[in-house]
Amino acid sequence: MRKCLAIALWGLCQAVAPQAGARPAAAAAEDPAAAVIRCVRARADRDGFSGIVSIAKRGRAADLLAFGRTAGEGSPAIAAETRFNLASASKMFTAVAVAQLVDSGKVRLDDPIGRFVEGLTPEAAAVTIRQLLTHSSGLGNFFAPQNLAAMMRARTASDLLPLIASDKPAFPPGSRVSYSNSGFALLGVMIERMSGRSYGDYLRDRVFKPAGMRSTGLDPKPLATLAVGMTSARPGQGPRPGGARPGPAAGSPGPLHPAPGATEGFGSPAGGLFGTAGDMHRFLRAVSDHRLASPAMTSAMTSAQVEVAPAGPAGPALAYGLGFGVGAFEGHRWFGHNGGNLGANVEVAAFPDDGWSIVILANRDPPAATELFRYARALIASPRPGDCPQG
């Protein structure tokens, strides 16, 4: 069962132990946040990272490091205002919108989705909102090569309904966990039905504006500020769910080229919105401050609702809240989400008890951001003044 959600949560949930390094006495007084940034910068430079690394600590301004270019050689340098494909990290926005409907009394978590969305199979219509949010619905993944053209044309959540209307759960809903993009698309359709607005308009007015997110939305345009997804996947290879590595075998990447639909496709309730690192920090703060949902629903979203896999030799326990990944790393509680697709890899996590948040956005195939996130997370969990760990 660990495989089910490892696709979406692998970067947030695998333990990484920093290697030993020298600790000069002169470095003992170095500010912990400055030490993390210094080491992460060195690692990103070493690895040829392309994207944004932004680390915030309560009480100080967020540090932001930019690397690489927005597309191929000769394109503009990536900067703070550059927008990236947020991949499955966008699912957190859908979860917040559903939480708002629950807070308003329009929806209950254990209501069947068929009460709000018509045209589904009887089996799918019986799936509950809670099961959709926790990936325990049994529904599948509409992100498939044969659906790419329809996905490129979609501008609302309801435009995606024909791609999933005939789906049936692959197992009794609630009996197990299996990552489902189709389930989150259905939640987006429900948001449109219950609000009378498009999914994008609802998020703009009820999520992004209250959180102070000025540069996040479904549209990849304006292209002047877009980090174009660059992939090494073979031609014709379709999108993959979550954070699965899409390209050739590790260690033998092919030449980079723009990912299919990198500048044409709109985001959906299952993923693929576009935003900046600064906006993602604002979002995490707004969630933590209960500015987007009630304390009760915020707690439900960011607390374990289903176990994906127990702790074991392969890593710590994997868990999912309501649309958020949740857990603890070396005793440090976190919530957030990651994602990956052709030319996109994203890691977004808040450590609420410690006051840290990490946002890493890459316009490259996974695990570009994930590997750097693991390194930064280990530094935060176990500060080591002096030389940077090399592991």
C-alpha positions in Angstrom: 0.0 0.0 0.0 3.0 2.3 0.4 3.1 2.6 -3.4 -0.4 4.1 -3.6 0.4 7.6 -2.3 4.2 7.5 -2.6 3.6 8.9 -6.0 2.3 12.1 -4.4 4.1 12.2 -1.1 7.4 10.5 -1.7 9.5 13.7 -1.2 7.7 14.7 2.0 7.7 11.3 3.6 11.0 9.6 3.1 13.6 10.0 5.8 17.0 11.5 5.0 19.8 11.5 7.5 22.4 14.3 7.1 26.0 13.1 6.8 28.6 14.1 9.3 30.5 17.3 8.6 33.0 19.5 10.4 31.7 22.1 12.8 34.2 24.9 13.1 33.8 26.8 16.4 33.6 30.1 14.5 30.5 28.9 12.7 28.6 28.1 15.9 26.9 31.5 16.0 25.7 31.4 12.4 22.0 32.0 12.1 20.3 28.6 11.5 18.2 30.0 8.6 21.3 31.5 7.0 23.1 28.2 7.3 20.3 26.3 5.6 20.2 28.8 2.7 24.0 28.7 2.3 24.1 24.9 2.1 21.0 24.7 -0.2 22.5 27.2 -2.5 25.7 25.2 -2.8 23.7 22.0 -3.4 21.5 23.6 -6.1 24.5 25.0 -7.9 26.2 21.6 -7.8 23.2 19.8 -9.2 22.4 22.3 -11.9 19.0 23.0 -10.4 16.5 25.0 -12.5 13.8 26.8 -10.4 13.1 28.5 -7.1 14.1 27.6 -3.6 12.3 29.6 -0.9 12.6 29.0 2.8 10.7 31.1 5.4 11.2 31.2 9.1 8.7 32.8 11.4 9.9 36.3 12.4 12.1 36.9 9.3 11.6 37.6 5.6 11.5 34.5 3.3 14.8 33.7 1.6 14.5 33.1 -2.1 17.1 31.6 -4.4 16.6 31.5 -8.2 18.4 29.2 -10.5 18.4 28.6 -14.3 16.2 29.9 -17.1 12.5 30.0 -17.8 12.9 27.7 -20.8 15.9 26.7 -23.0 19.2 28.4 -23.6 18.8 32.1 -24.3 15.5 32.5 -22.4 15.1 34.9 -19.4 16.6 34.0 -16.1 14.2 32.6 -13.5 13.3 35.3 -10.9 11.1 35.8 -7.9 8.1 36.7 -10.0 8.4 33.6 -12.3 5.3 31.3 -12.2 5.6 27.6 -12.2 3.3 24.6 -12.9 2.3 23.6 -9.4 1.3 20.1 -10.4 -0.5 18.2 -7.7 0.3 20.8 -5.0 -2.8 22.5 -6.5 -4.9 19.9 -4.8 -4.6 21.8 -1.6 -6.6 24.7 -3.2 -9.4 22.2 -4.1 -9.4 20.9 -0.5 -9.7 24.4 0.9 -12.6 25.2 -1.4 -14.4 22.1 -0.3 -13.7 23.0 3.3 -15.4 26.3 2.8 -18.5 24.6 1.4 -18.5 22.4 4.5 -18.2 25.4 6.8 -21.1 27.1 5.0 -23.3 24.0 5.5 -23.8 23.4 1.8 -21.9 20.1 1.8 -21.1 17.4 4.4 -18.0 15.3 4.3 -20.0 12.0 4.3 -22.4 13.1 1.5 -22.2 11.1 -1.7 -20.8 13.0 -4.6 -23.8 12.0 -6.7 -25.9 14.3 -4.6 -24.1 17.2 -6.3 -22.9 15.9 -9.6 -25.2 14.2 -12.1 -24.2 11.8 -14.9 -21.9 9.5 -12.9 -22.1 5.7 -12.8 -24.1 4.5 -9.7 -21.0 3.1 -8.2 -19.1 6.4 -8.5 -22.1 8.5 -7.4 -22.1 6.6 -4.0 -18.5 7.7 -3.2 -18.4 10.3 -0.4 -16.7 13.7 -0.4 -14.4 12.4 2.4 -13.3 9.4 0.3 -12.5 11.7 -2.6 -10.4 14.0 -0.4 -8.5 11.1 1.1 -7.9 9.2 -2.1 -9.9 6.2 -0.8 -12.6 6.5 -3.5 -11.2 3.8 -5.8 -11.5 6.1 -8.8 -8.6 6.4 -11.2 -6.5 8.9 -13.2 -7.8 10.9 -16.1 -4.3 12.2 -16.7 -3.6 9.8 -19.6 -2.1 10.3 -23.1 -5.4 9.6 -24.9 -7.0 12.4 -22.9 -4.4 15.0 -23.6 -6.2 16.9 -26.3 -9.4 17.2 -24.2 -7.4 18.3 -21.2 -5.8 21.0 -23.3 -9.2 22.3 -24.3 -10.7 22.3 -20.8 -11.2 25.7 -19.1 -13.6 24.6 -16.3 -13.8 21.6 -14.0 -17.0 20.6 -15.7 -15.2 20.4 -19.0 -13.4 17.3 -17.6 -16.5 15.5 -16.5 -16.8 13.5 -19.8 -13.4 12.0 -19.1 -14.5 10.5 -15.8 -18.3 10.1 -16.0 -18.0 6.4 -16.9 -15.5 5.5 -14.1 -16.3 3.0 -11.5 -14.3 2.4 -8.3 -11.6 -0.2 -8.6 -12.3 -1.4 -5.0 -14.9 -0.8 -2.3 -14.7 2.9 -1.5 -13.1 3.5 1.9 -11.4 0.0 2.0 -8.0 1.2 0.9 -6.0 4.2 -0.5 -5.0 4.8 -4.1 -4.1 8.2 -5.5 -6.8 9.5 -7.7 -6.7 12.5 -9.9 -10.2 11.7 -11.2 -11.5 12.1 -7.7 -10.2 15.6 -7.3 -11.7 16.5 -10.7 -15.1 15.5 -9.4 -14.6 17.7 -6.4 -14.0 20.6 -8.7 -17.2 19.9 -10.6 -19.0 19.9 -7.2 -17.5 23.2 -6.3 -18.8 24.7 -9.6 -22.3 23.2 -9.1 -22.6 24.4 -5.5 -21.2 27.9 -6.0 -22.6 28.7 -9.4 -19.2 29.8 -10.5 -16.3 28.3 -12.5 -13.6 26.6 -10.5 -11.0 29.2 -11.4 -13.3 32.2 -10.5 -14.1 30.6 -7.2 -10.5 30.1 -6.3 -9.6 33.6 -7.3 -12.2 35.3 -5.1 -12.5 32.8 -2.2 -8.9 31.4 -1.8 -6.3 33.5 -3.6 -7.5 37.0 -2.8 -8.1 36.3 0.9 -4.6 34.7 1.1 -2.9 37.6 -0.7 -1.9 35.4 -3.6 -1.5 37.8 -6.6 0.0 35.6 -9.2 -1.7 32.2 -9.0 -4.4 30.9 -11.3 -5.3 28.3 -13.9 -4.0 30.1 -17.0 -0.3 29.7 -18.0 -0.4 33.2 -19.5 1.2 35.7 -19.4 4.0 33.6 -20.9 6.6 36.3 -20.2 6.5 35.2 -16.5 6.1 31.5 -17.0 8.7 28.9 -16.4 8.2 26.5 -19.3 8.3 22.9 -18.3 11.3 21.3 -19.9 11.3 17.5 -19.9 13.7 14.7 -21.0 10.8 12.3 -21.6 10.7 10.5 -24.9 8.4 11.9 -27.5 4.8 10.6 -27.1 5.3 9.7 -23.5 2.2 11.0 -21.6 1.8 12.7 -18.3 2.2 10.7 -15.1 0.2 11.1 -11.8 1.9 12.7 -8.8 5.6 12.7 -8.6 6.5 9.7 -10.8 9.8 10.1 -12.7 8.6 10.4 -16.4 11.8 10.4 -18.4 14.5 7.8 -19.3 16.1 5.8 -16.6 17.8 7.7 -13.8 21.3 8.7 -14.6 20.7 8.7 -18.4 18.5 11.8 -19.1 17.8 12.6 -22.7 17.9 16.1 -24.2 15.5 18.7 -22.8 12.5 19.9 -24.8 9.2 21.7 -23.8 6.7 19.3 -22.2 3.5 18.6 -24.1 1.0 21.4 -23.4 3.5 23.3 -21.2 2.2 26.7 -22.4 -1.4 25.8 -23.5 -3.1 23.7 -20.9 -5.0 25.2 -18.0 -4.9 24.0 -14.5 -7.6 21.7 -13.0 -8.9 20.7 -9.6 -6.5 17.8 -9.7 -3.4 19.9 -10.5 -1.5 22.0 -12.9 -2.3 25.6 -11.6 0.5 28.2 -12.0 1.9 30.3 -9.2 5.0 31.7 -7.5 7.0 30.7 -4.5 5.9 33.8 -2.6 2.2 33.0 -3.2 2.7 29.5 -1.9 4.2 30.8 1.3 1.2 33.2 1.6 -1.1 30.2 1.1 0.5 28.2 3.9 0.3 31.1 6.3 -3.3 31.7 5.4 -4.1 28.1 6.1 -2.2 28.1 9.4 -3.9 31.3 10.5 -7.4 29.9 9.7 -8.1 32.7 7.2 -9.4 30.3 4.6 -11.4 27.7 6.6 -12.6 27.3 10.2 -10.2 25.9 12.8 -12.1 22.6 12.8 -11.8 22.1 9.0 -8.2 23.4 9.0 -7.4 20.8 11.6 -9.1 18.1 9.6 -7.3 19.0 6.4 -3.9 19.1 8.0 -4.3 16.0 10.3 -3.9 12.4 9.4 -7.2 10.9 8.1 -6.0 7.8 6.4 -2.8 5.8 6.8 -1.0 5.2 3.5 1.7 3.0 5.0 3.0 2.4 8.4 6.5 3.3 9.5 9.1 0.8 8.6 12.6 0.2 7.2 11.6 2.1 4.0 10.8 5.3 5.8 8.4 7.0 8.3 4.7 6.5 8.3 2.8 8.0 5.3 -0.5 9.7 5.9 -3.0 11.9 4.1 -5.3 14.5 5.5 -8.2 16.0 3.5 -6.4 17.1 0.4 -3.1 17.6 2.2 -0.1 15.4 2.9 0.7 15.2 6.6 3.2 13.6 8.9 6.3 14.2 11.0 10.0 14.1 10.0 12.4 13.5 12.9 9.7 14.7 15.3 8.9 17.8 13.3 5.2 17.9 12.3 4.5 19.1 8.7 1.6 19.5 6.3 1.7 20.3 2.6 1.7 18.6 -0.8 4.1 17.9 -3.6 3.7 16.9 -7.2 5.4 16.0 -10.4 4.7 15.8 -14.1 6.5 16.2 -17.3 8.7 19.3 -16.8 7.4 20.1 -13.4 8.3 19.1 -9.8 7.1 20.9 -6.7 7.5 20.5 -3.0 5.5 22.7 -0.6 5.5 22.1 3.2 4.9 23.9 6.4 6.4 22.9 9.7 3.8 24.7 12.0 5.4 23.9 15.4 8.8 25.2 14.2 7.7 28.2 12.1 9.4 27.0 9.0 8.0 26.6 5.5 9.7 25.3 2.4 8.7 25.9 -1.2 10.7 24.4 -4.0 9.5 24.8 -7.6 11.3 23.3 -10.6 10.6 23.4 -14.3 12.3 20.0 -14.8 11.2 16.4 -14.5 11.0 14.8 -11.0 12.9 14.4 -8.7 14.7 17.7 -9.2 12.8 19.6 -6.5 12.2 16.5 -4.4 15.9 15.8 -3.9 16.7 19.4 -3.0 13.7 19.4 -0.6 15.0 16.3 1.2 18.3 18.0 1.7 16.8 21.3 3.0 14.4 19.4 5.3 17.2 17.5 6.9 19.1 20.7 7.5 16.1 22.3 9.2 15.4 19.2 11.3 19.0 18.8 12.5 20.9 22.1 12.2 24.6 21.6 11.7 26.7 24.8 11.7 29.8 24.8 9.7 30.5 22.7 6.6 27.4 21.6 4.6 26.5 17.9 4.6 27.4 16.2 1.4 24.9 13.4 1.4 
